[in-house]
Amino acid sequence: SLKRSFRNTGLELVYTADRLAEFNSVENTYLSIFLLLGGLGMILGTVGLGLSLIRNIQDRLQELGILRAVGFRKNQIMGMLTREHIILLGLGTLIGTIGAFVATIPSVFSEYIDASWQTALVIIFIIMVNGFLWIYLIGRISLRKDLVESLRTE
């Protein structure tokens, strides 16, 4: 009975890199989960972009009405609104990406941690496309109104 309980003990040789890879696999799992949750949070953050865009356009209806009254076409106004908000979306995404890169520098340059650049690029692409769709759709829906009519409340 005593012989059976100590049967599997003894010297086991494992390369250091293999042992560290086993330890780092747990950390890689956490990093992957946080990457996906962070990406989901950023994608949901574009909903906030859509809501702020609605609020911005509602606050500027008189200004847009004046532009329409002095001869701007709706396509020109839409282009102006789109450019403004795409610049904001691009700058916000760039600042967030730089911040995320600075926070993960130790992990990126570690040879034992598997950093997935492809996943990060896909998330950034999805954020940009999602943000652009919000900008385009809300701009189109908001400009369906008669903007000159909004001047009557001025």
VOBA-1610 file (N, C-alpha, C; in pm, whole numbers, padded with zeros to 5 digits, always signed):
BEGIN
Ser+00083-00119+00000Ser+00000+00000+00000Ser+00087+00125+00000Leu+00192+00125+00082Leu+00283+00238+00086Leu+00357+00252-00048Lys+00389+00141-00111Lys+00457+00143-00239Lys+00368+00205-00348Arg+00241+00176-00345Arg+00148+00226-00445Arg+00130+00378-00436Ser+00129+00436-00316Ser+00104+00579-00300Ser+00221+00665-00347Phe+00341+00611-00347Phe+00456+00687-00392Phe+00503+00646-00532Arg+00421+00576-00605Arg+00463+00522-00734Arg+00497+00631-00835Asn+00421+00742-00843Asn+00440+00842-00947Asn+00532+00957-00905Thr+00601+00944-00799Thr+00692+01050-00759Thr+00830+01022-00816Gly+00905+01127-00830Gly+01040+01113-00883Gly+01079+01239-00957Leu+01187+01233-01021Leu+01241+01347-01094Leu+01171+01361-01228Glu+01125+01481-01256Glu+01062+01509-01384Glu+01134+01630-01443Leu+01195+01613-01555Leu+01269+01721-01619Leu+01180+01788-01724Val+01170+01920-01711Val+01090+01999-01804Val+01172+02121-01841Tyr+01173+02156-01967Tyr+01243+02277-02009Tyr+01178+02399-01944Thr+01260+02495-01911Thr+01210+02616-01846Thr+01111+02689-01934Ala+01138+02695-02062Ala+01047+02764-02154Ala+00910+02697-02157Asp+00909+02563-02150Asp+00781+02491-02148Asp+00703+02520-02021Arg+00775+02521-01906Arg+00707+02549-01779Arg+00652+02692-01778Leu+00730+02787-01827Leu+00682+02925-01834Leu+00564+02939-01929Ala+00567+02864-02038Ala+00454+02868-02132Ala+00327+02816-02065Glu+00341+02715-01980Glu+00224+02666-01906Glu+00170+02773-01812Phe+00260+02841-01742Phe+00216+02948-01652Phe+00153+03063-01729Asn+00214+03097-01842Asn+00163+03210-01921Asn+00035+03177-01995Ser+00000+03052-02011Ser-00124+03018-02080Ser-00245+03072-02003Val-00237+03071-01871Val-00346+03128-01791Val-00353+03279-01814Glu-00239+03343-01813Glu-00237+03487-01836Glu-00286+03521-01977Asn-00249+03438-02076Asn-00297+03460-02212Asn-00447+03448-02221Thr-00504+03355-02146Thr-00649+03339-02145Thr-00716+03463-02089Tyr-00664+03515-01979Tyr-00720+03638-01921Tyr-00706+03755-02018Leu-00590+03766-02081Leu-00569+03877-02175Leu-00666+03866-02293Ser-00690+03745-02342Ser-00784+03728-02452Ser-00925+03766-02410Ile-00964+03726-02291Ile-01098+03762-02241Ile-01110+03912-02226Phe-01008+03976-02168Phe-01014+04121-02150Phe-01011+04194-02283Leu-00940+04141-02380Leu-00938+04201-02514Leu-01077+04198-02575Leu-01143+04084-02566Leu-01278+04073-02623Leu-01378+04160-02547Leu-01369+04160-02414Leu-01461+04244-02336Leu-01435+04393-02360Gly-01309+04428-02372Gly-01276+04567-02401Gly-01325+04609-02539Gly-01310+04520-02636Gly-01361+04547-02771Gly-01512+04561-02771Leu-01580+04473-02697Leu-01725+04482-02687Leu-01766+04613-02621Gly-01694+04652-02517Gly-01722+04781-02452Gly-01703+04898-02546Met-01599+04891-02628Met-01576+05000-02723Met-01683+05003-02832Ile-01726+04885-02876Ile-01831+04880-02977Ile-01960+04936-02919Leu-01990+04899-02794Leu-02108+04955-02729Leu-02091+05106-02705Gly-01967+05150-02690Gly-01940+05292-02676Gly-01979+05372-02799Thr-01980+05306-02914Thr-02023+05376-03034Thr-02174+05406-03029Val-02247+05331-02946Val-02388+05366-02923Val-02393+05504-02856Gly-02301+05527-02763Gly-02290+05660-02702Gly-02257+05766-02805Leu-02175+05730-02903Leu-02146+05823-03013Leu-02274+05856-03087Gly-02357+05755-03113Gly-02484+05778-03183Gly-02576+05869-03103Leu-02583+05847-02972Leu-02670+05931-02888Leu-02619+06075-02881Ser-02488+06091-02871Ser-02434+06227-02869Ser-02452+06295-03005Leu-02448+06216-03110Leu-02472+06271-03244Leu-02616+06320-03258Ile-02710+06241-03208Ile-02851+06285-03209Ile-02866+06415-03133Arg-02807+06421-03015Arg-02817+06542-02932Arg-02751+06661-03001Asn-02636+06641-03063Asn-02565+06747-03132Asn-02650+06803-03246Ile-02709+06715-03326Ile-02788+06761-03440Ile-02914+06832-03392Gln-02977+06780-03285Gln-03097+06846-03232Gln-03064+06986-03181Asp-02949+07002-03117Asp-02909+07134-03068Asp-02873+07230-03181Arg-02835+07177-03295Arg-02790+07261-03407Arg-02893+07274-03518Leu-03017+07237-03493Leu-03118+07243-03599Leu-03135+07384-03654Gln-03132+07485-03568Gln-03146+07622-03617Gln-03028+07660-03705Glu-02908+07622-03664Glu-02788+07651-03744Glu-02797+07581-03880Leu-02840+07457-03879Leu-02854+07383-04004Leu-02966+07442-04090Gly-03071+07492-04024Gly-03179+07559-04096Gly-03131+07686-04164Ile-03046+07761-04097Ile-02990+07883-04158Ile-02905+07847-04279Leu-02824+07743-04264Leu-02743+07699-04379Leu-02832+07662-04497Arg-02940+07592-04467Arg-03034+07551-04574Arg-03102+07672-04635Ala-03136+07772-04550Ala-03206+07892-04598Ala-03119+07978-04688Val-02987+07979-04663Val-02899+08063-04745Val-02849+07990-04869Gly-02895+07866-04892Gly-02865+07803-05019Gly-02785+07674-05015Phe-02747+07628-04899Phe-02676+07499-04893Phe-02774+07386-04922Arg-02728+07289-04999Arg-02811+07172-05026Arg-02797+07073-04910Lys-02896+06984-04897Lys-02892+06887-04788Lys-02770+06797-04798Asn-02727+06765-04920Asn-02607+06681-04937Asn-02482+06752-04885Gln-02474+06884-04905Gln-02360+06960-04854Gln-02361+06962-04701Ile-02478+06981-04644Ile-02489+06982-04498Ile-02455+06844-04443Met-02503+06740-04509Met-02473+06603-04467Met-02324+06577-04474Gly-02259+06622-04580Gly-02114+06606-04592Gly-02039+06676-04481Met-02085+06797-04447Met-02021+06873-04340Met-02035+06799-04206Leu-02157+06754-04176Leu-02180+06681-04051Leu-02100+06551-04047Thr-02095+06482-04159Thr-02023+06355-04165Thr-01874+06376-04143Arg-01817+06476-04209Arg-01674+06503-04191Arg-01641+06540-04047Glu-01724+06625-03986Glu-01700+06665-03847Glu-01695+06544-03755His-01795+06458-03769His-01805+06347-03675His-01709+06232-03708Ile-01671+06217-03833Ile-01571+06115-03865Ile-01435+06156-03810Ile-01405+06284-03812Ile-01281+06332-03751Ile-01282+06302-03602Leu-01394+06329-03535Leu-01404+06299-03391Leu-01391+06149-03365Leu-01457+06067-03446Leu-01449+05921-03432Leu-01306+05873-03453Gly-01240+05923-03556Gly-01103+05883-03584Gly-01006+05923-03473Leu-01020+06046-03424Leu-00932+06092-03316Leu-00956+06013-03188Gly-01083+05988-03156Gly-01114+05910-03036Gly-01061+05769-03045Thr-01075+05707-03161Thr-01023+05571-03179Thr-00871+05570-03174Leu-00807+05669-03235Leu-00661+05678-03233Leu-00609+05695-03091Ile-00669+05786-03014Ile-00625+05809-02876Ile-00646+05683-02793Gly-00760+05616-02810Gly-00784+05492-02736Gly-00688+05382-02774Thr-00654+05374-02902Thr-00560+05272-02948Thr-00420+05297-02894Ile-00378+05423-02893Ile-00247+05457-02839Ile-00242+05425-02690Gly-00349+05461-02617Gly-00355+05430-02475Gly-00351+05280-02448Ala-00422+05204-02528Ala-00422+05059-02512Ala-00284+05001-02543Phe-00218+05053-02645Phe-00085+05004-02679Phe+00014+05032-02568Val+00009+05154-02512Val+00101+05191-02403Val+00077+05100-02281Ala-00051+05068-02255Ala-00083+04983-02140Ala-00037+04839-02159Thr-00024+04796-02283Thr+00011+04656-02308Thr+00154+04637-02360Ile+00236+04740-02353Ile+00374+04729-02402Ile+00449+04611-02338Pro+00440+04591-02207Pro+00513+04476-02151Pro+00466+04341-02209Ser+00338+04328-02233Ser+00286+04202-02288Ser+00324+04186-02435Val+00324+04296-02508Val+00352+04290-02652Val+00494+04242-02678Phe+00588+04288-02597Phe+00728+04253-02622Phe+00775+04130-02546Ser+00686+04065-02474Ser+00721+03941-02405Ser+00715+03825-02505Glu+00816+03741-02501Glu+00818+03628-02595Glu+00726+03516-02551Tyr+00678+03519-02427Tyr+00594+03411-02377Tyr+00446+03441-02385Ile+00411+03563-02419Ile+00270+03600-02426Ile+00232+03617-02572Asp+00125+03553-02609Asp+00078+03554-02748Asp-00018+03671-02767Ala+00033+03783-02820Ala-00050+03900-02846Ala-00105+03890-02988Ser-00236+03900-03000Ser-00300+03886-03129Ser-00326+04022-03192Trp-00239+04061-03284Trp-00256+04189-03352Trp-00376+04184-03446Gln-00402+04069-03503Gln-00514+04056-03596Gln-00646+04084-03525Thr-00663+04030-03405Thr-00786+04053-03329Thr-00801+04201-03296Ala-00693+04265-03255Ala-00700+04408-03222Ala-00736+04490-03345Leu-00678+04458-03460Leu-00710+04531-03583Leu-00854+04509-03626Val-00904+04387-03609Val-01044+04359-03643Val-01137+04440-03554Ile-01106+04448-03425Ile-01190+04525-03332Ile-01188+04673-03369Ile-01071+04726-03401Ile-01062+04867-03440Ile-01141+04891-03568Phe-01132+04800-03663Phe-01207+04812-03788Phe-01358+04809-03760Ile-01402+04718-03675Ile-01545+04710-03642Ile-01592+04838-03574Ile-01510+04893-03486Ile-01546+05018-03418Ile-01562+05131-03520Met-01468+05140-03614Met-01475+05246-03714Met-01597+05230-03804Val-01624+05108-03850Val-01740+05084-03937Val-01869+05110-03861Asn-01878+05062-03737Asn-01997+05084-03655Asn-02019+05233-03631Gly-01913+05305-03598Gly-01924+05449-03577Gly-01967+05521-03704Phe-01910+05482-03817Phe-01948+05546-03943Phe-02095+05520-03975Leu-02142+05398-03949Leu-02284+05369-03973Leu-02375+05455-03887Trp-02339+05473-03759Trp-02417+05561-03672Trp-02419+05703-03729Ile-02303+05753-03768Ile-02294+05889-03820Ile-02380+05904-03945Tyr-02368+05811-04036Tyr-02441+05820-04161Tyr-02593+05809-04139Leu-02635+05707-04064Leu-02779+05685-04045Leu-02846+05798-03969Ile-02784+05842-03862Ile-02846+05949-03783Ile-02844+06081-03860Gly-02737+06106-03935Gly-02734+06226-04018Gly-02844+06224-04123Arg-02862+06112-04191Arg-02968+06101-04293Arg-03107+06117-04232Ile-03131+06051-04120Ile-03262+06059-04056Ile-03290+06201-04008Ser-03189+06267-03952Ser-03208+06403-03900Ser-03230+06505-04011Leu-03170+06483-04126Leu-03182+06580-04235Leu-03307+06557-04320Arg-03388+06458-04286Arg-03515+06439-04357Arg-03616+06548-04321Lys-03596+06610-04205Lys-03687+06716-04160Lys-03668+06840-04246Asp-03768+06925-04243Asp-03757+07054-04310Asp-03677+07146-04218Leu-03551+07168-04252Leu-03463+07245-04165Leu-03503+07392-04159Val-03557+07446-04267Val-03599+07587-04267Val-03714+07605-04169Glu-03797+07504-04156Glu-03911+07510-04062Glu-03862+07523-03919Ser-03745+07469-03890Ser-03692+07478-03753Ser-03655+07620-03716Leu-03640+07708-03816Leu-03608+07849-03788Leu-03727+07923-03728Arg-03848+07874-03746Arg-03967+07942-03694Arg-03969+07942-03542Thr-03901+07847-03481Thr-03895+07845-03335Thr-03782+07931-03281Glu-03701+07986-03367Glu-03586+08068-03328Glu-03632+08200-03268
//
